[in-house]
Amino acid sequence: MPSTANSTEDQWSSGLCDCLDDPINCVATCFFPCITMGENAEIISKGETSCIAATTIYYLLCSIGCQPGYGFLYRSRLRKLLGLPKEACKDNIVHTCCCFCALCQEHRELKLHGADPTIGWKANVENWKSQAVTVPPFFEPEMMR
């Protein structure tokens, strides 16, 4: 993901409750959180988990009340990907109590760092290639499908 942000490396670029910074995503996440989770997961996993697979898994976990663990998993991966400090307890609480806000924050962070979660991993890679954007070192070449 090409970084276009001037955000501090040790914190999120926007607050947890800044959902209305991206009103379209906010409304979409309120009605379809599973889709936002799927879109985020596809980018965070660098295409290894498809949007459809992650959406389905999150939906099934929601039906039995176990989705916070799945959200926490991807939030932790996003933290690692972007070099944010580990906060396992806080992330778990955030996905348990404020999952909509957490999903929106993660979506905004991905967009800020040059990825559009709504178009998927492959389309983002194609966009980066067509714009001759250098892919940051945390994306290994073999992961560029």
C-alpha positions, -999 to 999 in steps of 0.1 A, spaced: 0 0 0 16 33 -10 16 56 20 1 90 13 -4 98 49 14 121 72 1 102 102 22 95 133 35 59 131 25 51 166 -12 58 164 -43 56 142 -47 85 118 -83 90 130 -102 83 161 -124 53 168 -155 75 168 -146 95 136 -169 73 116 -186 102 98 -152 112 83 -163 87 56 -201 88 57 -206 63 29 -186 37 47 -202 46 80 -237 39 66 -226 8 47 -210 -6 78 -240 1 100 -262 -20 77 -236 -45 63 -207 -48 88 -199 -82 74 -191 -67 40 -168 -40 55 -150 -67 74 -146 -88 42 -132 -58 23 -108 -49 50 -97 -85 55 -89 -90 18 -66 -60 18 -50 -68 52 -43 -104 41 -29 -91 8 -54 -111 -11 -50 -144 7 -85 -142 22 -111 -132 -4 -137 -106 5 -164 -132 0 -147 -157 24 -141 -132 51 -176 -118 48 -191 -153 51 -169 -162 81 -178 -130 99 -215 -134 92 -214 -170 105 -195 -159 136 -220 -130 141 -248 -155 141 -233 -171 172 -219 -140 188 -182 -148 182 -172 -122 157 -151 -100 180 -123 -125 179 -122 -125 141 -123 -87 140 -95 -86 166 -74 -109 145 -75 -86 115 -71 -54 136 -39 -70 150 -27 -78 116 -34 -43 104 -14 -29 133 15 -51 124 13 -41 88 13 -4 95 38 -5 123 13 5 150 21 -6 186 4 -38 198 -26 -33 221 -42 -67 222 -65 -60 252 -77 -27 238 -83 -41 204 -103 -70 217 -124 -47 238 -129 -24 208 -141 -52 186 -164 -65 214 -180 -32 223 -176 -10 192 -172 -33 162 -189 -9 138 -165 19 148 -135 -4 147 -144 -16 112 -149 20 100 -116 31 115 -97 2 99 -113 10 65 -103 47 68 -68 37 77 -64 14 47 -77 42 24 -54 67 40 -25 44 32 -34 42 -5 -56 11 -7 -93 11 -16 -109 -18 3 -140 -16 -19 -123 -28 -50 -103 -57 -36 -67 -67 -35 -61 -74 -72 -76 -42 -84 -55 -22 -59 -23 -39 -71 -33 -31 -107 -39 5 -98 -6 8 -80 12 -7 -111 -6 16 -135 4 46 -114 40 34 -111 37 35 -74 64 18 -55 50 -8 -32 63 -5 4 87 -31 18 60 -48 39 45 -63 7 67 -91 -5 68 -95 -43 55 -130 -42 24 -117 -25 16 -94 -54 -11 -115 -71 
